[in-house]
Amino acid sequence: MSRTLRNGALSLLILAPLPAAAQSATNLTALRGLAPVSFLAASPEGRAALDANLKVTGEIQSGAARQPLLLPLPEQRQLALRDAFITDGNAAELADGLGSTLGVHYQAKARYADTKTFTNVTPSVADLLGYTNNVAKSDSNAGKFFFANATTNGKAPVSDAASAILGERGGAADAFGKAYGRPAGSQGSNAYGNARPFQTLPQLFAHRGDDYFGRGSHSLDWLHGPNQNLTDSPSYPSGHTTYGYTEALILAILVPERYQQMIARAAEYGNNRIVLGAHYAMDVIGGRAVALHAVAHLLANDPAYVGQIRRNPAVDNEMSRSTNAAVALPDYRAALNAARADLSAFLRDGCGDTLAACAAADTGRFRDPAANEALYAATQTYGLPVVHSQNASEQADVGRVAPEAGNLLTAAFPTLSLDEANAILTQTQGPGGGFLDDGSAFGVYARLNLYAAAGKAAALAAKRRAPEAAR
């Protein structure tokens, strides 16, 4: 029924309780990278992008956009209901991107019995997912109230260093609420700022279906409650999208035979937040950039991201606290290698064949590469107009601006050098000049097209394996 409404165990992992702290150095980096959204109202180009953001979001939410989805729209809406529950403890909801063979084995072992009780495939995978999600989630959550009303939680002021991020360029909080006639505290808006699409769109398509647990549900249950109450939850950036890309990317790296399909699943997951009415296109782009940026720095063993005991700030309306514990990981690559060995063995045992053969045995919705590519392409920029015209026709040199980004490929395809990986990321990057592409290193991550890049990386890796196989 539908209607339209108006209006772990790994020795490298340390768990310890810590008090809540101000924004970390990595949080501040993410805030600077996400900050261009706060300057949009100050220029004609920015205001045009804000207008397009609402229009595109409304067209996707209503179904008028006719996106190249992997499922018929009614089925996609049903999946959006299931995706509303974040399985951050084990990536279970995302694991269908592994395909109809490997994904089934993964989800048979990794599942949620209820919102607090879940299992994992192996302790090493659980530890890797937990730490990675903690870091990315912390960076994403730091932006929620910061861009809504320049606070940490709606009330407490941010640090001087964070406040300076807006002050340096005259940025303003509540960009979406002000642009869409729903400023913070006004009728129909939320209390803090950056009201969500279900509060700003003139019409909202609502529908019934089953949630992740197979319970009868309604899309409004995940917007107004009781399943998740987002009424006073700021929109930007999308935490669900950050989670989706973070953990899908980890599975892609652990099972590189399914890298592209996992990236398509992440794109679908983020897009489903728009389908549900929870997020704007800009929220999704921002959440994706946060995830890719954080994972790249982790893979590079950047000291700011590894080897520290850190606690994720409280999450507004989160679904699971399983990745909120304070954690420290001295060597991220070592943890990744341990998880890959364990997951590979688990999947091979379950499948009874090589990973390559099992990965190729896919009859699910990710079996068509052209369809996967079309879906990802539709979500790269969502067709939003250029804001930073000076970068629109320029190809960013990823190796120069964000050299750690190449780790997103070399971690999965180790025969590539970092220089080769960054060259591929440069060649395949998406259109420039978007609202986050202001010339910063973080802005580069908004342009990365990991779907296309992974295809080229896999082809180069296979070419290098061919002579060895012939010997």
Secondary structure as GFF3:
##gff-version 3
##sequence-region A 1 471
A	DSSP	beta_strand	2	6	.	.	.	ID=ss1
A	DSSP	beta_strand	14	16	.	.	.	ID=ss2
A	DSSP	alpha_helix	25	34	.	.	.	ID=ss3
A	DSSP	three_ten_helix	35	42	.	.	.	ID=ss4
A	DSSP	alpha_helix	44	62	.	.	.	ID=ss5
A	DSSP	alpha_helix	73	83	.	.	.	ID=ss6
A	DSSP	three_ten_helix	92	98	.	.	.	ID=ss7
A	DSSP	alpha_helix	99	109	.	.	.	ID=ss8
A	DSSP	alpha_helix	123	149	.	.	.	ID=ss9
A	DSSP	alpha_helix	160	167	.	.	.	ID=ss10
A	DSSP	alpha_helix	175	179	.	.	.	ID=ss11
A	DSSP	alpha_helix	197	200	.	.	.	ID=ss12
A	DSSP	beta_strand	203	210	.	.	.	ID=ss13
A	DSSP	beta_strand	216	218	.	.	.	ID=ss14
A	DSSP	three_ten_helix	219	222	.	.	.	ID=ss15
A	DSSP	alpha_helix	239	254	.	.	.	ID=ss16
A	DSSP	three_ten_helix	256	258	.	.	.	ID=ss17
A	DSSP	alpha_helix	259	276	.	.	.	ID=ss18
A	DSSP	alpha_helix	281	299	.	.	.	ID=ss19
A	DSSP	beta_strand	326	328	.	.	.	ID=ss20
A	DSSP	alpha_helix	332	351	.	.	.	ID=ss21
A	DSSP	alpha_helix	355	360	.	.	.	ID=ss22
A	DSSP	alpha_helix	369	380	.	.	.	ID=ss23
A	DSSP	three_ten_helix	389	391	.	.	.	ID=ss24
A	DSSP	alpha_helix	398	401	.	.	.	ID=ss25
A	DSSP	three_ten_helix	403	406	.	.	.	ID=ss26
A	DSSP	alpha_helix	407	410	.	.	.	ID=ss27
A	DSSP	alpha_helix	418	428	.	.	.	ID=ss28
A	DSSP	alpha_helix	441	447	.	.	.	ID=ss29
A	DSSP	alpha_helix	450	470	.	.	.	ID=ss30
###
